[in-house]
């Protein structure tokens, strides 16, 4: 017979409880590279135009300040005189007038409007005709704007190689008198200088 053996409790081997392994840390969600690239492109698309806007604003401000300094130095305003001024001083600008500038002075005796512009041969004829005069009234080599008035605005009518034609257009009543000098040195693009003197 097989002898059965009974193990006492002290002979029963102890069961060792192994600690549970810690869970691995959770990985952040995967962001594909194309999403990062898209984000960079979006940022650049916003930043670059904004940079150009800022730069343009500074350039525009500098350009405006330069024009203001030039106008302050010469007295000229680089834009057409108002329609009211053109009417009062009888200086109707031609439709194609370019590089227009003006300056106005007022006193209790007289008021003057100084105007300069560039136009075409055709529109110069129309301008003179509207005033009640014509090309035939212009005299070769005659500068009808006095040196002191010309110097005040930086107008130089003694430049070598330039051809000047002028006329003084005296009008009746209280209509202003016009001193007109035309620089014909630029072919097809005469430069016109006018001083209109109005009496109160």
KAUR-V277138 format. One record per residue. N is the residue number from 1. PHI is phi in radians with two decimals (* if undefined). Layout:
BEGIN
n=N phi=PHI
n=N phi=PHI
END
This chain:
BEGIN
n=1 phi=*
n=2 phi=-1.49
n=3 phi=-1.47
n=4 phi=-1.60
n=5 phi=-1.95
n=6 phi=-1.84
n=7 phi=-1.50
n=8 phi=-1.35
n=9 phi=-0.95
n=10 phi=-1.27
n=11 phi=-1.59
n=12 phi=-1.37
n=13 phi=-1.15
n=14 phi=-1.28
n=15 phi=-1.58
n=16 phi=-1.53
n=17 phi=-1.59
n=18 phi=-1.38
n=19 phi=-1.14
n=20 phi=-1.23
n=21 phi=-1.21
n=22 phi=-1.14
n=23 phi=-1.25
n=24 phi=-1.11
n=25 phi=-1.05
n=26 phi=-1.30
n=27 phi=-1.38
n=28 phi=-1.08
n=29 phi=-1.05
n=30 phi=-1.24
n=31 phi=-1.93
n=32 phi=-1.04
n=33 phi=-1.07
n=34 phi=-1.14
n=35 phi=-1.24
n=36 phi=-1.12
n=37 phi=-1.10
n=38 phi=-1.09
n=39 phi=-1.09
n=40 phi=-1.10
n=41 phi=-1.09
n=42 phi=-1.08
n=43 phi=-1.06
n=44 phi=-1.13
n=45 phi=-1.11
n=46 phi=-1.47
n=47 phi=-1.25
n=48 phi=-1.13
n=49 phi=-1.04
n=50 phi=-1.10
n=51 phi=-1.10
n=52 phi=-1.12
n=53 phi=-1.10
n=54 phi=-1.10
n=55 phi=-1.08
n=56 phi=-1.11
n=57 phi=-1.11
n=58 phi=-1.14
n=59 phi=-1.11
n=60 phi=-1.11
n=61 phi=-1.13
n=62 phi=-1.09
n=63 phi=-1.10
n=64 phi=-1.11
n=65 phi=-1.15
n=66 phi=-1.07
n=67 phi=-1.09
n=68 phi=-1.15
n=69 phi=-1.12
n=70 phi=-1.10
n=71 phi=-1.13
n=72 phi=-1.14
n=73 phi=-1.26
n=74 phi=-1.77
n=75 phi=1.54
n=76 phi=-1.41
n=77 phi=-1.87
n=78 phi=-1.53
n=79 phi=-2.93
n=80 phi=-1.19
n=81 phi=-1.12
n=82 phi=-1.14
n=83 phi=-1.06
n=84 phi=-1.13
n=85 phi=-1.10
n=86 phi=-1.06
n=87 phi=-1.28
n=88 phi=-1.09
n=89 phi=-1.65
n=90 phi=0.99
n=91 phi=-2.22
n=92 phi=-1.34
n=93 phi=-1.20
n=94 phi=-1.11
n=95 phi=-1.07
n=96 phi=-1.70
n=97 phi=-1.03
n=98 phi=-2.21
n=99 phi=0.85
n=100 phi=-1.48
n=101 phi=-2.55
n=102 phi=-2.60
n=103 phi=-2.65
n=104 phi=-2.13
n=105 phi=-2.18
n=106 phi=-2.38
n=107 phi=-2.54
n=108 phi=-1.26
n=109 phi=-1.64
n=110 phi=-2.46
n=111 phi=-2.22
n=112 phi=-2.29
n=113 phi=-2.12
n=114 phi=-1.77
n=115 phi=-2.36
n=116 phi=-2.30
n=117 phi=-2.85
n=118 phi=-2.03
n=119 phi=-2.54
n=120 phi=-1.66
n=121 phi=-1.03
n=122 phi=-1.08
n=123 phi=-1.30
n=124 phi=-1.14
n=125 phi=-1.05
n=126 phi=-1.15
n=127 phi=-1.08
n=128 phi=-1.12
n=129 phi=-1.11
n=130 phi=-1.10
n=131 phi=-1.35
n=132 phi=1.66
n=133 phi=-2.35
n=134 phi=-2.80
n=135 phi=-1.06
n=136 phi=-1.15
n=137 phi=-1.37
n=138 phi=-1.28
n=139 phi=-1.93
n=140 phi=-1.09
n=141 phi=1.40
n=142 phi=-1.69
n=143 phi=-1.89
n=144 phi=-1.62
n=145 phi=-1.74
n=146 phi=-1.06
n=147 phi=-1.08
n=148 phi=-1.11
n=149 phi=-1.24
n=150 phi=-1.13
n=151 phi=-1.11
n=152 phi=-1.03
n=153 phi=-1.89
n=154 phi=1.39
n=155 phi=-1.44
n=156 phi=-2.02
n=157 phi=-1.78
n=158 phi=-2.25
n=159 phi=-1.33
n=160 phi=-1.07
n=161 phi=1.46
n=162 phi=-1.75
n=163 phi=-1.99
n=164 phi=-2.02
n=165 phi=-2.23
n=166 phi=-2.54
n=167 phi=-2.69
n=168 phi=-1.94
n=169 phi=-1.80
n=170 phi=-1.61
n=171 phi=-1.98
n=172 phi=-1.46
n=173 phi=1.10
n=174 phi=-1.66
n=175 phi=-1.22
n=176 phi=-1.19
n=177 phi=-1.59
n=178 phi=-2.09
n=179 phi=-1.76
n=180 phi=-2.10
n=181 phi=-2.24
n=182 phi=-2.09
n=183 phi=-1.66
n=184 phi=-1.74
n=185 phi=-1.22
n=186 phi=-1.68
n=187 phi=-1.03
n=188 phi=1.32
n=189 phi=-2.39
n=190 phi=-1.09
n=191 phi=-1.75
n=192 phi=-1.98
n=193 phi=-2.16
n=194 phi=-2.28
n=195 phi=-2.12
n=196 phi=-1.80
n=197 phi=-1.94
n=198 phi=-1.97
n=199 phi=-1.72
n=200 phi=-1.20
END
